[in-house]
Amino acid sequence: MLRSRRARQAARGASVPRQRDDAPAASPRAVAIRLLARREYSRAELAACLRKRSVEPDAIDRTLDALVAQGYLSDARYAQVVVAGRSGRFSRRAIAHALTEKRVTPEAAQAALAPLAERDEQADAHALWERRFGEPPRDEREKARHVRFLLSRGYSMSLALRVLRAAGARALPDDDTA
């Protein structure tokens, strides 16, 4: 079994070398690019990450402005990624709330949410419910669970109840011949 040199030294009880205190700190630009290489960030989110690393506010602003100018950082692109990742699993309202929490600019958020405006929210909620449950609730406890699921995904109470009513109506047998 191959282990790293650090793991072997720790297993032997030897002192494990740590990063030297006199090592130069990474530049704010290098830190930001390393973060952006993993995933998209909003400008505010990336600024918060740099603040956690004790980067000076002036350096943060200069770095972020340069990254925006070079096309590495974009609130519009971040908003599109969030919308694409959450559509079909969350309501439009929940996605808009997530963008607001991440402090995406309102213009970028509206542009990213525009394609969702044409979608039928009840059909989306029903498709989500169908994937998760597939059959109508058998009792009130299960019905409450189904409703809580849809509420947690950002749908309104009235819409959640309409979805369950529509699912229950289809599942009941047509027994008019009695």
C-alpha positions as CSV (number, residue, x, y, z in Angstrom):
1,M,0.0,0.0,0.0
2,L,1.4,3.3,-1.0
3,R,1.3,6.1,1.4
4,S,2.5,9.7,1.3
5,R,5.8,10.6,2.9
6,R,3.8,12.7,5.4
7,A,1.6,9.7,6.3
8,R,4.7,7.4,6.7
9,Q,6.4,9.9,8.9
10,A,3.3,10.4,11.1
11,A,3.0,6.6,11.4
12,R,6.6,6.3,12.6
13,G,6.0,9.0,15.2
14,A,8.4,11.3,13.5
15,S,7.7,15.0,13.5
16,V,5.8,15.9,10.4
17,P,7.1,19.0,8.7
18,R,4.6,21.8,8.5
19,Q,4.4,24.7,6.1
20,R,7.1,27.2,6.9
21,D,6.0,30.4,8.5
22,D,8.4,32.4,6.3
23,A,6.9,31.0,3.1
24,P,5.5,33.7,0.9
25,A,1.7,33.9,1.0
26,A,-0.1,33.3,-2.3
27,S,-1.3,36.4,-4.1
28,P,-5.0,37.3,-4.0
29,R,-5.1,36.7,-7.8
30,A,-3.6,33.2,-7.4
31,V,-6.0,32.3,-4.6
32,A,-9.0,33.6,-6.6
33,I,-8.0,31.7,-9.7
34,R,-7.5,28.5,-7.7
35,L,-11.0,28.9,-6.3
36,L,-12.5,29.6,-9.7
37,A,-10.8,26.6,-11.2
38,R,-13.0,24.4,-9.0
39,R,-16.4,26.1,-9.7
40,E,-18.1,29.4,-10.5
41,Y,-18.4,32.0,-7.8
42,S,-20.4,35.2,-7.7
43,R,-18.3,38.4,-7.1
44,A,-19.6,38.8,-3.6
45,E,-19.0,35.1,-2.7
46,L,-15.4,35.3,-4.0
47,A,-14.8,38.5,-2.1
48,A,-15.9,36.8,1.1
49,C,-13.5,33.9,0.4
50,L,-10.7,36.4,0.0
51,R,-11.6,38.3,3.1
52,K,-11.5,35.0,5.1
53,R,-7.9,34.7,4.0
54,S,-7.1,38.2,5.4
55,V,-6.6,39.9,2.0
56,E,-6.8,43.6,2.2
57,P,-10.1,45.2,0.9
58,D,-8.2,47.3,-1.7
59,A,-6.4,44.2,-3.1
60,I,-9.7,42.3,-3.2
61,D,-11.4,45.0,-5.3
62,R,-8.4,45.3,-7.7
63,T,-8.2,41.5,-8.1
64,L,-11.9,41.0,-8.7
65,D,-12.0,43.9,-11.2
66,A,-9.1,42.4,-13.1
67,L,-10.8,38.9,-13.1
68,V,-14.0,40.4,-14.4
69,A,-12.1,42.3,-17.1
70,Q,-10.4,39.1,-18.1
71,G,-13.6,37.1,-18.2
72,Y,-12.7,34.7,-15.4
73,L,-15.4,36.1,-13.1
74,S,-19.0,36.8,-14.1
75,D,-22.1,37.1,-12.0
76,A,-24.2,36.4,-15.1
77,R,-22.4,33.1,-15.8
78,Y,-22.7,32.2,-12.1
79,A,-26.4,32.9,-12.1
80,Q,-26.9,30.7,-15.2
81,V,-25.0,27.9,-13.5
82,V,-27.2,28.1,-10.4
83,V,-30.4,28.2,-12.5
84,A,-29.3,25.3,-14.7
85,G,-28.4,23.2,-11.6
86,R,-31.6,23.9,-9.7
87,S,-34.3,24.0,-12.4
88,G,-36.5,21.0,-12.3
89,R,-35.6,20.4,-8.7
90,F,-36.7,23.8,-7.2
91,S,-39.3,26.4,-7.9
92,R,-38.5,29.6,-9.7
93,R,-39.1,31.4,-6.4
94,A,-36.5,29.2,-4.5
95,I,-34.0,29.7,-7.3
96,A,-34.5,33.5,-7.2
97,H,-34.0,33.4,-3.4
98,A,-30.8,31.4,-3.7
99,L,-29.4,34.0,-6.2
100,T,-30.4,36.8,-3.8
101,E,-28.6,35.0,-0.9
102,K,-25.5,34.7,-3.0
103,R,-25.7,38.5,-3.7
104,V,-25.8,38.1,-7.5
105,T,-26.6,41.4,-9.2
106,P,-30.3,41.8,-9.9
107,E,-29.7,42.2,-13.6
108,A,-27.8,39.0,-13.9
109,A,-30.4,37.2,-11.8
110,Q,-33.3,38.4,-13.9
111,A,-31.5,37.4,-17.1
112,A,-30.8,33.9,-15.8
113,L,-34.4,33.4,-14.5
114,A,-36.0,34.7,-17.8
115,P,-36.2,31.2,-19.4
116,L,-38.1,29.9,-16.3
117,A,-40.9,32.4,-16.7
118,E,-42.4,30.6,-19.7
119,R,-42.5,27.2,-17.8
120,D,-45.7,25.9,-16.2
121,E,-44.9,25.8,-12.5
122,Q,-47.7,23.3,-11.7
123,A,-46.4,20.9,-14.3
124,D,-42.8,21.3,-12.9
125,A,-44.1,20.6,-9.4
126,H,-46.0,17.6,-10.5
127,A,-43.0,16.2,-12.4
128,L,-40.9,16.7,-9.3
129,W,-43.5,15.1,-7.1
130,E,-43.9,12.2,-9.6
131,R,-40.1,11.5,-9.5
132,R,-40.0,11.5,-5.7
133,F,-43.2,9.7,-4.8
134,G,-45.0,8.4,-7.8
135,E,-48.2,7.5,-6.1
136,P,-50.8,9.4,-4.1
137,P,-50.5,9.5,-0.3
138,R,-52.3,6.7,1.5
139,D,-53.1,8.7,4.7
140,E,-52.9,12.2,6.2
141,R,-49.4,11.6,7.6
142,E,-48.0,10.7,4.2
143,K,-49.9,13.6,2.6
144,A,-48.2,16.0,5.1
145,R,-44.9,14.5,4.1
146,H,-45.6,15.1,0.4
147,V,-46.7,18.7,1.0
148,R,-43.6,19.4,3.1
149,F,-41.4,18.1,0.3
150,L,-42.9,20.4,-2.2
151,L,-42.8,23.3,0.3
152,S,-39.1,22.7,0.9
153,R,-38.5,23.0,-2.8
154,G,-40.0,26.5,-2.9
155,Y,-43.6,25.8,-4.1
156,S,-46.5,27.4,-2.4
157,M,-49.0,25.6,-0.2
158,S,-51.8,26.0,-2.7
159,L,-49.7,24.6,-5.6
160,A,-48.6,21.7,-3.5
161,L,-52.2,20.8,-2.6
162,R,-53.3,21.2,-6.2
163,V,-50.6,18.7,-7.3
164,L,-51.7,16.2,-4.7
165,R,-55.4,16.7,-5.6
166,A,-54.6,16.1,-9.3
167,A,-52.5,13.0,-8.5
168,G,-55.2,11.7,-6.2
169,A,-58.0,12.3,-8.7
170,R,-56.1,10.3,-11.4
171,A,-55.3,7.5,-9.1
172,L,-58.9,6.9,-8.0
173,P,-60.8,4.3,-10.0
174,D,-63.8,5.5,-12.1
175,D,-66.6,3.8,-10.2
176,D,-69.7,5.5,-11.7
177,T,-71.5,2.2,-12.5
178,A,-72.7,1.5,-8.9
